[in-house]
Amino acid sequence: MASSTRIPKAELTGIYGAVIKRMSRRMFGDVPEPVGVAWHNRKVLNFSFSVGRSIRKWDQCDENLKSYAHMAVASLVGCSFCLDLGYFHAHNEGLDVAKAREVPRWRESDVFTPLERDVMEYAEAMSQTPPRVTDELSARLLEVLGPAAVVELTTYIALVNFMTRSNTAFGVESQEFSAACDLEPLAVASTT
């Protein structure tokens, strides 16, 4: 797939570049385009890596719920890279791939529980400008998940917005990581 980024990807050079290429290829089969774009500013790249490592350690909110939230934000914002990467991640982490596949059309799909629907609604509500989170939705999540999980989910969604919006602004598009795993194509969101 030809690069379509608005900022041309930089060549990853030196020992650090070699390490990143090797780790990326081991994790994804290729170097993600956002890495090549961010290579122009190593402090930003390192910040992104640091955030990614940190959120992987969080454990108060179910990984499936965070996965659906991530993909709901990506679908809403229009980040095909993040949607594809989220689907790929769900597959590699042993999450519910059948449900992850349906996230782009979660409102029409019948595979999600009421809690999962609330999480995706919350993710979308947080991603609106201005945010449209309601007291009722927050209360439902708090009652079922508890405060620690809601704090984690909220911060996770905020960081996902940082990633999806950055990638979209950079013009980063899907690298078809999920296709490399022979996953079914993602469901298409309805146009209604």
Secondary structure, 3 states (H helix, E strand, C coil): CCCCCCCCCCCCCHHHHHHHHHHHHHHHCCCCHHHHHHCCCHHHHHHHHHHHHHHHCCCCCCHHHHHHHHHHHHHHHCCHHHHHHHHHHHHHCCCCHHHHHHHHHCCCCCCCCHHHHHHHHHHHHHHCCCCCCCHHHHHHHHHHHCHHHHHHHHHHHHHHHHHHHHHHHHCCCCCCHHHHCCCCCCCCCCCC
